Amino acid sequence: MKFADLIGQTIFVMVPMMHEREYQHVILHGVEYGGLWVESEALTQLILAGTGMAASKTPLVFLPYHQIKYAMAASEKLALSEKAFDV
């Protein structure tokens, strides 16, 4: 699997600068040698609040690979929670 194959899809990333322990949903927009260009609703809201703007074009943020702890994409195969089904 290559990141370039996932452009346009939502992936899950764990980036400590965004949150220490929670995965973030991001839309992958581009792949470069040093990292990924992503769209993140959480970062968009942070940027809008920080600038005091009510509306803006959606920002794309560059995440260097060394800042990404984990990245996940979903397959078509259904996963069931053993805990939820008491297995």
C-alpha positions as CSV (number, residue, x, y, z in Angstrom):
1,M,0.0,0.0,0.0
2,K,1.2,3.5,-0.8
3,F,0.0,6.8,0.5
4,A,-0.3,8.1,-3.0
5,D,-3.0,5.4,-3.6
6,L,-5.0,6.9,-0.8
7,I,-5.2,10.5,-2.1
8,G,-8.8,11.8,-1.7
9,Q,-9.6,9.3,1.1
10,T,-10.1,9.7,4.8
11,I,-7.3,8.2,6.8
12,F,-6.6,8.1,10.5
13,V,-3.3,9.5,11.9
14,M,-1.9,9.9,15.3
15,V,0.1,13.1,15.5
16,P,1.2,14.1,19.0
17,M,1.2,17.8,18.1
18,M,-2.5,17.5,17.3
19,H,-3.4,15.2,20.2
20,E,-1.2,13.0,22.4
21,R,-3.5,9.8,22.4
22,E,-6.3,10.2,19.9
23,Y,-6.4,9.4,16.2
24,Q,-7.4,12.2,13.9
25,H,-9.6,11.8,10.8
26,V,-7.9,13.6,7.9
27,I,-8.4,13.7,4.2
28,L,-5.2,13.0,2.3
29,H,-4.6,15.5,-0.5
30,G,-1.0,15.0,-1.4
31,V,2.1,13.0,-0.8
32,E,5.7,14.4,-0.8
33,Y,9.1,13.0,0.0
34,G,9.0,14.5,3.5
35,G,5.3,14.1,4.5
36,L,1.6,14.4,3.7
37,W,-0.7,17.2,2.8
38,V,-4.0,16.8,4.7
39,E,-7.3,18.4,5.4
40,S,-8.3,18.3,9.0
41,E,-11.6,19.6,10.4
42,A,-10.0,19.9,13.9
43,L,-7.1,22.0,12.5
44,T,-9.4,24.0,10.3
45,Q,-11.5,25.0,13.4
46,L,-8.3,25.8,15.4
47,I,-7.0,28.0,12.6
48,L,-10.3,29.8,12.1
49,A,-10.6,30.4,15.9
50,G,-7.0,31.6,16.0
51,T,-7.4,34.1,13.2
52,G,-10.8,35.2,14.2
53,M,-12.1,34.5,10.8
54,A,-15.7,33.3,10.3
55,A,-15.0,31.7,7.0
56,S,-12.0,30.9,4.8
57,K,-10.9,28.5,2.1
58,T,-10.2,25.1,3.8
59,P,-6.6,25.0,4.8
60,L,-4.4,22.1,3.8
61,V,-1.7,21.3,6.4
62,F,1.6,19.6,5.8
63,L,2.4,16.8,8.2
64,P,6.1,15.8,8.2
65,Y,6.5,12.0,8.4
66,H,8.6,12.3,11.6
67,Q,5.6,13.9,13.3
68,I,3.2,11.0,12.4
69,K,3.3,8.3,15.0
70,Y,0.7,6.0,13.3
71,A,-1.4,6.1,10.1
72,M,-4.3,3.8,9.3
73,A,-6.6,3.3,6.3
74,A,-9.7,1.1,6.2
75,S,-10.2,-1.9,4.0
76,E,-13.5,-3.2,2.7
77,K,-13.4,-6.1,5.2
78,L,-15.8,-5.7,8.2
79,A,-14.2,-5.6,11.6
80,L,-16.3,-6.4,14.7
81,S,-15.5,-5.5,18.3
82,E,-15.1,-8.5,20.5
83,K,-15.7,-6.4,23.5
84,A,-19.0,-5.0,22.1
85,F,-20.2,-8.5,21.3
86,D,-18.9,-9.9,24.7
87,V,-16.7,-12.4,23.0
